[in-house]
Amino acid sequence: MSGLERLNRMLSADARAELLRCCGSSRWADGMVRARPFRDAEHLFSEAAWLWEQTGPEDWHEAFKHHPRIGDVSQLRAKFASTATWSSQEQGGVVGADEAVLQGLADGNAEYERRFGFIFLVCATGKSAAEMLGLLRARLDNPLDEELRIAAGEQAKITRIRLEKLLAP
């Protein structure tokens, strides 16, 4: 059975739990459960994108809380066990980073959270720790409303990647 067939056949509560692993917004996940059955992967991806566009700041903040800080391995293991494998794959660029970059990420994350009130969110797949640190530093000067929209856009990219993983056999 394909991943799509499996998702379509799941009980609603089970499908919701799986979808929340992809995006931590309850409103988005509930909409995705109601949108089933999906005809094909493109239908799933287009519905996911459309539903995310219907969300707003409250939903975005809820989704952001389902992510560990970039480079925070201990948080990956403890708080985010249901997505730890995906998150560690996505943050693979942090593995082997030198101490200065890791400390820069830790300091930058703290400054970012103080400034914006939520964690720094970036689609980390394929990015090195140094690249992520550069992005974090560049985004610190953004106005809050702009940064919130950028983070929501990054969440959409992460959701797409995680939906692809969900559909994988």
C-alpha positions as CSV (number, residue, x, y, z in Angstrom):
1,M,0.0,0.0,0.0
2,S,1.3,3.4,-0.9
3,G,1.8,6.1,1.7
4,L,-1.0,8.1,0.1
5,E,-3.4,5.1,0.3
6,R,-2.4,4.6,3.9
7,L,-3.0,8.2,4.8
8,N,-6.4,8.2,3.1
9,R,-7.5,5.0,4.9
10,M,-6.4,6.0,8.4
11,L,-8.8,6.8,11.1
12,S,-9.2,10.6,11.4
13,A,-7.4,10.8,14.7
14,D,-4.4,8.8,13.4
15,A,-4.3,10.8,10.2
16,R,-4.4,14.0,12.3
17,A,-1.4,12.8,14.4
18,E,0.6,12.0,11.3
19,L,-0.2,15.3,9.7
20,L,0.7,17.2,12.9
21,R,4.2,15.7,12.5
22,C,4.4,17.6,9.1
23,C,3.0,20.9,10.4
24,G,2.1,21.6,14.0
25,S,-0.9,23.8,13.3
26,S,-4.1,22.2,14.5
27,R,-6.3,24.2,12.1
28,W,-4.1,23.1,9.2
29,A,-4.1,19.4,10.3
30,D,-7.8,19.4,10.8
31,G,-8.4,20.9,7.3
32,M,-6.1,18.2,5.8
33,V,-8.0,15.4,7.6
34,R,-11.3,16.8,6.2
35,A,-9.8,17.1,2.7
36,R,-9.2,13.4,2.4
37,P,-9.2,11.3,0.3
38,F,-6.4,12.8,-1.8
39,R,-6.5,11.7,-5.5
40,D,-2.7,11.8,-5.8
41,A,0.4,13.4,-4.3
42,E,-0.1,16.7,-6.2
43,H,-3.6,16.9,-4.8
44,L,-2.2,16.5,-1.3
45,F,0.5,19.1,-1.8
46,S,-1.8,21.6,-3.4
47,E,-4.4,21.2,-0.6
48,A,-1.6,21.5,2.0
49,A,-0.4,24.8,0.4
50,W,-3.9,26.2,0.1
51,L,-4.8,25.4,3.7
52,W,-1.6,26.9,4.9
53,E,-2.5,30.1,3.0
54,Q,-5.8,30.2,4.9
55,T,-4.0,30.3,8.3
56,G,-2.8,33.3,10.2
57,P,-0.3,34.3,12.9
58,E,-1.9,32.3,15.7
59,D,-1.7,29.1,13.6
60,W,1.9,30.0,12.6
61,H,3.0,30.4,16.2
62,E,1.4,27.1,17.1
63,A,3.3,25.4,14.2
64,F,6.6,27.0,15.2
65,K,6.3,25.5,18.7
66,H,6.6,22.1,17.1
67,H,10.2,22.7,16.0
68,P,13.4,22.4,17.9
69,R,15.9,25.2,17.8
70,I,18.4,24.9,15.0
71,G,21.3,23.0,16.4
72,D,19.7,22.0,19.7
73,V,20.3,18.3,19.7
74,S,19.1,17.8,23.3
75,Q,15.7,19.3,22.4
76,L,15.5,17.1,19.4
77,R,15.8,14.0,21.6
78,A,13.5,15.0,24.4
79,K,10.7,17.3,23.4
80,F,10.4,16.4,19.8
81,A,10.6,12.6,19.8
82,S,7.8,12.2,17.2
83,T,9.7,14.3,14.6
84,A,13.2,13.8,15.9
85,T,14.3,11.6,13.0
86,W,13.0,14.1,10.4
87,S,14.4,17.1,12.3
88,S,17.8,15.6,12.7
89,Q,17.8,14.7,8.9
90,E,16.7,18.3,8.1
91,Q,19.4,19.8,10.4
92,G,22.1,17.5,9.1
93,G,24.2,20.5,8.2
94,V,24.7,21.2,11.9
95,V,26.5,17.9,12.4
96,G,30.3,18.5,12.4
97,A,30.0,22.3,12.5
98,D,32.8,23.9,14.4
99,E,32.3,25.2,18.0
100,A,32.2,28.9,16.9
101,V,29.3,28.3,14.5
102,L,27.4,26.2,17.0
103,Q,27.9,28.9,19.7
104,G,26.8,31.5,17.1
105,L,23.6,29.6,16.5
106,A,22.9,29.2,20.2
107,D,23.5,33.0,20.8
108,G,21.6,34.0,17.6
109,N,18.6,31.8,18.5
110,A,18.4,33.4,22.0
111,E,18.6,36.9,20.5
112,Y,16.1,36.0,17.8
113,E,13.6,34.7,20.3
114,R,14.0,37.8,22.5
115,R,13.4,40.0,19.5
116,F,10.5,38.2,17.8
117,G,9.0,36.0,20.5
118,F,9.3,32.7,18.6
119,I,12.1,30.4,17.4
120,F,14.2,31.0,14.3
121,L,12.6,28.9,11.6
122,V,14.4,28.0,8.4
123,C,14.0,25.1,6.0
124,A,17.4,23.6,7.0
125,T,17.4,20.8,4.4
126,G,20.6,21.1,2.4
127,K,22.0,24.0,4.3
128,S,25.2,24.0,6.3
129,A,25.3,25.3,9.9
130,A,27.3,28.4,8.7
131,E,24.6,29.1,6.0
132,M,21.8,28.9,8.7
133,L,23.8,31.2,11.0
134,G,24.2,33.7,8.2
135,L,20.4,33.6,7.5
136,L,19.6,33.9,11.2
137,R,21.9,37.0,11.5
138,A,20.5,38.6,8.3
139,R,16.9,38.1,9.5
140,L,17.5,39.7,12.9
141,D,17.0,43.2,11.4
142,N,13.6,42.4,9.9
143,P,10.5,44.1,11.2
144,L,8.3,41.7,13.2
145,D,5.5,41.4,10.7
146,E,7.9,40.7,7.8
147,E,9.8,38.1,9.9
148,L,6.7,36.4,10.9
149,R,5.7,36.0,7.2
150,I,9.2,34.7,6.3
151,A,9.0,32.1,9.1
152,A,5.6,31.0,7.9
153,G,7.0,30.6,4.4
154,E,9.8,28.5,5.8
155,Q,7.2,26.4,7.6
156,A,5.4,25.8,4.3
157,K,8.7,24.5,2.8
158,I,9.3,22.2,5.8
159,T,5.7,20.9,5.6
160,R,6.1,20.0,1.9
161,I,9.3,18.1,2.6
162,R,7.7,16.3,5.6
163,L,4.6,15.4,3.5
164,E,6.9,13.9,0.9
165,K,8.5,11.8,3.7
166,L,5.1,10.8,5.0
167,L,4.2,9.5,1.5
168,A,7.4,7.5,1.1
169,P,7.0,3.8,1.3
